[in-house]
Every structure is written in C-alpha cells, then in structure tokens.
Amino acid sequence: VQLQASGGGLVQAGGSLRLSCAGSGRRFSRYVMGWFRQAPGKEREFVAAISWNGGSTYYADSVKGRFTISRDNAKNTVYLQMGSLKPEDTAVFYCAAGEYGLGSNPKAYAYWGQGTLVTVSS
C-alpha cells in the first residue's frame, strides 16, 4: 500500500489542524493505521493508531484528549484531528500501515507515507 499524508501547516498554539492520509490499494481496510511524528533532533515517536474497522484506537499519553484518529475505508483515508495544539507538537507527522495489532512500535508498521510538517507557534 502507498500512503500520502497531507494537511500540515502553520497554526497558533491552542489551534486545530486535521491531517489526512490517503492510501492506495484494495487492502487498505485490512491494515492497522498509525500516526507517528518526529521533531527536529528527536526520534520518531508514536502518536495514535486505529484498528482496521475503526473499532479500537490507541493514543500516546502526550496527545490523549487532544487528538482523535479516525478512518474512512470507503475513501481509503485515515485522519488525525488535532486540537489544543502546543509548540511541542511541532514535528513532521507520518502515517503508517501495519498488519498486526494496535501498537506504538514503528517496526510493526511496514508501510510509511512521506510526512507532513506541522508547526505550532507560541
């Protein structure tokens, strides 16, 4: 599956932004989908994941209550709605697809999009 992330941009602290990740291929609905991010000088970290049918979600503690992951399998798209953004949320956000259970380990995800930059100004 090929993934294309979009929706990044510049937003003020406290604002909102929605990221989208469009996937190709008929098997999109079978994948667990995840969002990760990488800030300058830091390692890539897990943000959120969603099961193949959207019935289960999993969030990093740092974004719980502020971010919401969802998916529309009819459109082969997964979303990350981000609210109450903070300057420390500034990062390149990546979407990823995996065939195993919800998890935060990047190694569980075989397919990755190219990333979209989110910049939160104070």
Secondary structure, 3 states (H helix, E strand, C coil): CCEEEECCEEEECCCCEEEEEEECCCCHHHCEEEEEEECCCCCCEEEEEECCCCCCEEECCCCCCCEEEEEEHHHCEEEEEECCCCHHHCEEEEEEEECCCCCCCHHHEEEECCCEEEEEEC
